[in-house]
Each structure stands twice: as C-alpha cells, then as structure tokens.
C-alpha cells in the first residue's frame, strides 16, 4: 500500500486520526493508533511543537486549536485541569474578600484561608496552566518538556488517580479497618517506630497507592486526635515516600522493568531503615507530643478487655464501624476530600513541578548545588556520580508537594534523605542501573 501523505494542518490531523481510530479493530491496533497519533513522535505533537515558531500574535489561537484537537483525541483532562486551577484562585480570592460565614471554620477554612505564599503558589500554578494550554508567554514555561509535561502528561494522571482515591478514602478510615490493623500491630510499631499501630495503614496506603494519599490520611487522623504533632510529622516524612505505582513508573521510564523486584525490595528496606533512624534525630525528635487542640487526644491503645489479640482487634473494628457516618455524611466527606486535593494540592503540584522542570532544563542550578554530592557518590562507588548527583537534589523538590498543611512542611525535606538512601543502595547492588537517575523529573 502506498504511503499516505503526512497531515499538515490541525484539520488534517484530526480527520486522519479519527479515520484511523474507526479502522482500529483490536487492542494492539488501538495502542498503535495512540502511539502514531498522540505519541511524542505523532503528527499532532509535531504540529504543537511548531507553535513556538509562529509569530507571537498567532500563538494563542494556534495553541488553543491544537489543544482542542488533543482534548478531542486524548480526552478533556488537560482542559479540566486548567479549569480546576483557575477555579482554585477565583474561589480563594472571593472567600478571602467576602469572608462568608460557612468558610470561617472547619474544612472550608483550612482549604481557602491560606497564607500569602500558598495563595501565590495557586496563582502561579493557574498562570502556568493557562499559558501552557493557550500557548502564550515565555517559551520556557510553555515548552512541551516543562509546562507541557505538567499539563498534558502529569495533570490527567493526578486528576483521575486522586479523584478515585479521595472518593474511596472514607471507606478506609471510617469503618474500623484502621482500628483492626492498629490493634494487631500496636506493640511492634511502638517498639520499632514509636508510633501508633494504626500508622501501618498510612504506610500501606502510601506504598501501595500514593504518598499524597498517605499524607491526606495522616492529616485527617491528626485532626481527629489519633496522632500527635510528632507522630503526624514522622509518619508524613517517613512513610509517605515511594509507592509501587511510582516505582513502576520509574522502572518503565528507564527500561528497567526486569529489575523491578530488586528495585522495590531496595525501596522497602531503605525506607524501613530510614523510618527507624530519622525520627530519632532532630528536628523530628524535638517535635512536641501535643494533639490538635480542638479535639485533644482520642487514641486509646491499651487493651481493656481480657480476650485474644485477634478477637480484641475485631471488637475494636466493629465498634468503630457502628459509629461510622451515614451515606449523606460519607458522600460529604468524600467530596470534601476531592475538593481539598483538586483545589489545594493540584495548584501546588503544577507550580512547583513546572518551576523544578524549568530550573532543571534551562539553568545549571541543580548541577551547581549538587557539586558537594559528587565526592560522596564517588566514595560510595556509584557509576557516573557527576551525572547522578543533580538528580539527588531534584528528588527533594517533589517531597514538598503532598505536605502543605498542618506544620508538616518544615520537616518534609527530611524524607528526601530516604530517597537518596534508596537509590544509593540500589546503585551499589546493581551498577547497571547507573542511568536511573539521569533525566528523571517525576512527581509521585
């Protein structure tokens, strides 16, 4: 069959893609269609990259048209992300000025009454998203490997994952599961980590799902009086680090899927070692054992009935389930979780992530800051230490994203040490993975 001419306009790209989609009859054909039309080398991507070469007055229209076609073919999630980011700024501005009574306390107060720095971050995130979507402003913001990565690659994943995670979160914490696990593992967790047994759920949710979900659980447990300030800070900075999904993303990105078991085993071992050592060092060790003042301490770990451990754990879980919220309250809690993540977290992810990508791609900042790390990595006999060093610092940036509330942020960078330890051990065990750190800027 003769080769068809390559599409040269957005209309040609749309028509060719839709025609090819109708002809795709099975899963392999659909995957081939996705790669050919939406992949990095696809016709649409090539046309969008050419927008930067257009005259300044033509870029907004061309960028908007290109993103409209991409939304038609690849879903409307990038456009939805832009709407969410702008809505966050508008809602925060209106609530700060109008000060409605329903937003003066509780969840709505925490969500919208933020300080100048966090409000500025929301504005910056919305501005980056608008510039990227409509292709106007500085090229270092709108480029496909900076703002484009955040809007077209990361934002859709975050929107879908966090939407369902936030909706399902109440079922994890409101029906006795945390009481059951907490009672079963109370003693070992107190001895090893000096934490309540229920923190095992935070660790499981973080490692199996996402670190952000783990931090959200920790925040809610702190606000309900089940963790004190020290425990909440320790859990957020030591258990909410590297999930299986994030690890799969890394190994797939660098084509090391065949080493995933060794890699994730290293993650677990290094994470546990860090969780034992780091909380016993300043500044975490100096955090006060005080509870959230409006509720006080609500945790009672000591066993009051003479029965077996399993039976006692089940009894505690059943008692908690009997006090679980009804359908209306459950739906309300789930929607508040979705709103909190979308309106409070997503703007920070977009702002900080875009800035980190700009600094990594257009400046030597991370290279300069990483110079002290080079002799350390060379001492550990890590191959290509000079190339790997900048990524040990880039990895710290994404640790700020999930913990922006309840005084967790000042200590969150401690968790970055666990990330460095993970990759250090992995490099020592498997030198062929030396390229793992090179070129990776991903947010968990």
Secondary structure as GFF3:
##gff-version 3
##sequence-region A 1 444
A	DSSP	alpha_helix	10	23	.	.	.	ID=ss1
A	DSSP	alpha_helix	27	38	.	.	.	ID=ss2
A	DSSP	alpha_helix	43	49	.	.	.	ID=ss3
A	DSSP	three_ten_helix	50	53	.	.	.	ID=ss4
A	DSSP	alpha_helix	56	74	.	.	.	ID=ss5
A	DSSP	alpha_helix	77	98	.	.	.	ID=ss6
A	DSSP	three_ten_helix	101	103	.	.	.	ID=ss7
A	DSSP	alpha_helix	106	112	.	.	.	ID=ss8
A	DSSP	alpha_helix	116	134	.	.	.	ID=ss9
A	DSSP	alpha_helix	139	142	.	.	.	ID=ss10
A	DSSP	alpha_helix	147	148	.	.	.	ID=ss11
A	DSSP	pi_helix	149	154	.	.	.	ID=ss12
A	DSSP	alpha_helix	155	173	.	.	.	ID=ss13
A	DSSP	alpha_helix	177	184	.	.	.	ID=ss14
A	DSSP	alpha_helix	186	192	.	.	.	ID=ss15
A	DSSP	alpha_helix	199	208	.	.	.	ID=ss16
A	DSSP	alpha_helix	211	223	.	.	.	ID=ss17
A	DSSP	alpha_helix	229	238	.	.	.	ID=ss18
A	DSSP	alpha_helix	244	253	.	.	.	ID=ss19
A	DSSP	three_ten_helix	257	259	.	.	.	ID=ss20
A	DSSP	alpha_helix	260	277	.	.	.	ID=ss21
A	DSSP	three_ten_helix	278	280	.	.	.	ID=ss22
A	DSSP	three_ten_helix	284	286	.	.	.	ID=ss23
A	DSSP	alpha_helix	309	322	.	.	.	ID=ss24
A	DSSP	alpha_helix	327	339	.	.	.	ID=ss25
A	DSSP	pi_helix	340	345	.	.	.	ID=ss26
A	DSSP	alpha_helix	346	362	.	.	.	ID=ss27
A	DSSP	alpha_helix	365	369	.	.	.	ID=ss28
A	DSSP	alpha_helix	371	379	.	.	.	ID=ss29
A	DSSP	alpha_helix	385	397	.	.	.	ID=ss30
A	DSSP	three_ten_helix	398	400	.	.	.	ID=ss31
A	DSSP	alpha_helix	409	412	.	.	.	ID=ss32
A	DSSP	alpha_helix	415	429	.	.	.	ID=ss33
A	DSSP	three_ten_helix	431	437	.	.	.	ID=ss34
###
